[in-house]
């Protein structure tokens, strides 16, 4: 887990039929400059 809250930036509109997944993109604070 990550100790900082994230913010949803993008949610895909379709489900990948092969994997049952949806594409999401989120942004998180990175004060420790983790790569």
N, CA, C and O atoms as a DFTB+ gen file, in Angstrom:
140 C
 N C O
     1  1       0.832      -1.192       0.000
     2  2       0.000       0.000       0.000
     3  2       0.868       1.243       0.000
     4  3       2.072       1.179       0.249
     5  1       0.239       2.378      -0.284
     6  2       0.942       3.653      -0.377
     7  2       0.344       4.591       0.654
     8  3      -0.879       4.655       0.784
     9  1       1.160       5.312       1.381
    10  2       0.696       6.131       2.508
    11  2       0.064       7.457       2.109
    12  3      -0.300       8.236       2.989
    13  1      -0.079       7.740       0.835
    14  2      -0.649       9.009       0.381
    15  2      -1.900       8.740      -0.443
    16  3      -1.964       7.777      -1.208
    17  1      -2.891       9.604      -0.274
    18  2      -4.110       9.485      -1.067
    19  2      -3.819       9.846      -2.516
    20  3      -2.968      10.689      -2.800
    21  1      -4.528       9.204      -3.421
    22  2      -4.381       9.492      -4.839
    23  2      -5.628      10.152      -5.383
    24  3      -6.673      10.183      -4.732
    25  1      -5.501      10.676      -6.582
    26  2      -6.636      11.301      -7.251
    27  2      -6.802      10.647      -8.618
    28  3      -5.860      10.591      -9.408
    29  1      -8.004      10.154      -8.886
    30  2      -8.297       9.516     -10.164
    31  2      -8.250      10.560     -11.272
    32  3      -8.937      11.579     -11.201
    33  1      -7.437      10.306     -12.297
    34  2      -7.281      11.229     -13.412
    35  2      -8.048      10.772     -14.655
    36  3      -8.493      11.599     -15.451
    37  1      -8.202       9.465     -14.821
    38  2      -8.816       8.931     -16.033
    39  2      -9.384       7.557     -15.746
    40  3      -8.777       6.771     -15.018
    41  1     -10.535       7.264     -16.308
    42  2     -11.131       5.934     -16.243
    43  2     -11.577       5.553     -17.647
    44  3     -12.321       6.288     -18.296
    45  1     -11.117       4.398     -18.106
    46  2     -11.501       3.931     -19.433
    47  2     -12.992       3.652     -19.506
    48  3     -13.640       3.429     -18.483
    49  1     -13.530       3.665     -20.707
    50  2     -14.970       3.476     -20.885
    51  2     -15.331       2.068     -21.344
    52  3     -16.507       1.754     -21.528
    53  1     -14.317       1.218     -21.529
    54  2     -14.615      -0.140     -21.977
    55  2     -13.859      -1.153     -21.122
    56  3     -12.815      -0.856     -20.542
    57  1     -14.418      -2.348     -21.066
    58  2     -13.806      -3.453     -20.331
    59  2     -13.067      -4.343     -21.323
    60  3     -13.617      -4.709     -22.362
    61  1     -11.822      -4.690     -21.005
    62  2     -11.059      -5.623     -21.829
    63  2     -11.703      -6.994     -21.661
    64  3     -11.690      -7.549     -20.562
    65  1     -12.258      -7.542     -22.718
    66  2     -12.971      -8.818     -22.624
    67  2     -12.054      -9.981     -22.286
    68  3     -12.506     -10.964     -21.699
    69  1     -10.783      -9.894     -22.638
    70  2      -9.843     -10.976     -22.350
    71  2      -9.433     -11.045     -20.890
    72  3      -9.206     -12.127     -20.349
    73  1      -9.339      -9.870     -20.247
    74  2      -8.860      -9.841     -18.858
    75  2      -9.909      -9.377     -17.859
    76  3      -9.740      -9.570     -16.655
    77  1     -10.993      -8.765     -18.340
    78  2     -12.023      -8.244     -17.447
    79  2     -11.586      -6.980     -16.718
    80  3     -12.118      -6.664     -15.654
    81  1     -10.615      -6.248     -17.286
    82  2     -10.088      -5.062     -16.616
    83  2     -10.512      -3.774     -17.319
    84  3     -10.905      -3.778     -18.485
    85  1     -10.419      -2.673     -16.571
    86  2     -10.661      -1.328     -17.083
    87  2      -9.394      -0.524     -16.838
    88  3      -8.767      -0.674     -15.789
    89  1      -9.005       0.324     -17.779
    90  2      -7.822       1.162     -17.613
    91  2      -8.142       2.339     -16.701
    92  3      -9.134       3.041     -16.898
    93  1      -7.283       2.549     -15.691
    94  2      -7.394       3.691     -14.783
    95  2      -6.054       4.399     -14.724
    96  3      -5.006       3.775     -14.893
    97  1      -6.087       5.708     -14.483
    98  2      -4.848       6.458     -14.248
    99  2      -5.090       7.351     -13.035
   100  3      -6.115       8.026     -12.943
   101  1      -4.138       7.346     -12.108
   102  2      -4.249       8.166     -10.901
   103  2      -2.935       8.879     -10.652
   104  3      -1.883       8.442     -11.117
   105  1      -3.000       9.984      -9.912
   106  2      -1.774      10.690      -9.530
   107  2      -1.677      10.681      -8.007
   108  3      -2.682      10.733      -7.299
   109  1      -0.439      10.614      -7.527
   110  2      -0.156      10.552      -6.100
   111  2       0.967      11.514      -5.760
   112  3       1.851      11.762      -6.580
   113  1       0.931      12.054      -4.554
   114  2       2.060      12.835      -4.058
   115  2       3.261      11.901      -3.936
   116  3       3.097      10.713      -3.658
   117  1       4.461      12.427      -4.142
   118  2       5.670      11.614      -4.061
   119  2       6.763      12.398      -3.317
   120  3       7.819      12.675      -3.886
   121  1       6.514      12.757      -2.048
   122  2       7.482      13.582      -1.321
   123  2       8.819      12.890      -1.078
   124  3       9.829      13.566      -0.879
   125  1       8.847      11.561      -1.090
   126  2      10.104      10.829      -0.892
   127  2      10.865      10.630      -2.199
   128  3      11.953      10.053      -2.203
   129  1      10.295      11.110      -3.315
   130  2      10.905      10.981      -4.649
   131  2      11.179       9.524      -5.015
   132  3      12.230       9.202      -5.570
   133  1      10.219       8.640      -4.698
   134  2      10.351       7.224      -5.040
   135  2      10.205       7.062      -6.544
   136  3       9.403       7.749      -7.176
   137  1      10.978       6.159      -7.108
   138  2      10.899       5.935      -8.556
   139  2       9.981       4.782      -8.866
   140  3       9.788       4.442     -10.033
